[in-house]
Structure formats: structure tokens, C-alpha cells
Amino acid sequence: MSMREATTRARAALTALENMKSICADLAPLDTPMTPEQLQQRARLIHGILRTRQQMQLLRDRAIDLDEALQRFRARRAEIDAVARSTAASAAPAAGEGRRVA
């Protein structure tokens, strides 16, 4: 999943959650009688909320995985840079040994 796609999904999930908060505030209490249509609407709403929460958790998990990968990359890059510096530092005196000044 690309970063742009993840961002788009995150925005959609947050928007859906915000919309569902206001809808949930207007729901009839569970102890009041409801028509089959109202029950179906409530079930769709609950399903949507659960699906959105699941998507948000997947995005959080993906963000954690990406952060860990970035940390591994930076550590590996630092190791490579350190080896390159030590190689360059050890090669420099060897090149200067051939010159003798009397």
C-alpha cells in the first residue's frame, strides 16, 4: 500500500467515524420498539463502525511496521557509512606512505 493510499484510507476512516458519532447520538434507545427497517439500519450502522475500527487498527499496525522498517534502514545506513569512513580513513595513510620528504 502506498503512502498516498494509506493517507486516503485514514482520512476516509476518520470521516466515517465522525459521521457515525453524530448518527449514533440520534439513535433510539435499545429498549424502544423499532420497525424492521430501523433494526436493519442500526445493524448496517454497527457493521460500518466495526469495519471502520478494523481498518483504523490495520492502518495503525501498518504505521508501526513502517516506522520499524525505517529505524532498521537508518541503523543499516549508519553501519554502512561507518564502514565507508573507516575504509577511507585507513586507505588515506597508505597512499601517503609512498611519499618521503627528506
N, C-alpha and C positions, 0 to 999 in steps of 0.2 A: 504494500500500500504506500503510495507516495505521500509526502508531507501535505501537499495541497488537498489530496483526497481525505486524509485524516482530519485536516482542519475543517473541511466542508462537513464531514460527518459529525464532528464535535459540535459545530455550530447548529446543525440540524437537530442533534440530540438535545442540546440545551434549550433551543427554541421550543421543541416539543414538550420538554419538561415544564417550561414556564407556562405554556398554554394549558397543560394538563393541571397545573396547580390551580389556575382560575376556574377551570371546568369542575375540578373536584370540590372546590369550595361551594359550588352551586348544586351539588348532588343532593338528592333527597336522602334522608337517613334510612338506614337499612331496615328499620322496624316499620316503615310506612309501606303500604301496599303499592306495587308497581305493575304496570302493564308489561306484557311480554316484550314490547318494543323498548321500553325503558330498561328492562333487565338485559336485553341484548346490547343496548347502547352502553350500559355500565360494564358489561363483560368486555366489549371492544376497548373501552377506555382503560380498564385494568390491564388487559393484554398489551395495549400500546405502552403503558407506563412500564410494565415489566420488561418489554422488549427494549425500550429506551434505556432503562437502567442497565440491562445486559450490555448494550452497545457502549455505554459510558464506561463500564468496567473493562471491556475489551480495549477501549482507547487508552484507559489508564495503564493497563498491562503493557500495551504496545509502547507507550511513552517510557515506561520503566525499562523495557527491553532496549529501546533505542538509546536511552541515557547510559545504560551499562555498556552497550557496544561503543558508544562514543568515548567512555572512560578507558576501555580496553585499547581503542585506537590511539588515544593520546599517550597512554603508557607505552605502547609499542613504538610510536613515533619518537618518543623521548629516548627509548633504548637505542633505536637506530641512529638518532642524532649523536648520542653519547659515543657510540662505536665509531661513527664517522669522524668525530672530533678527536678521539684518541688515536685513530689511524692516521689522521692528518698531522697530529702533533708528533707522533713517533716517526713519521716519514720526513718531516722537515729537518731535524738534526742530521739524519742520514745523508740528505742532499748536501748539507753544508760541510760535511767531513772531508769532502774531496778538495776543498779549497784550503790552502795553507798560506798564511801570511808570515813572512819572515821578518 
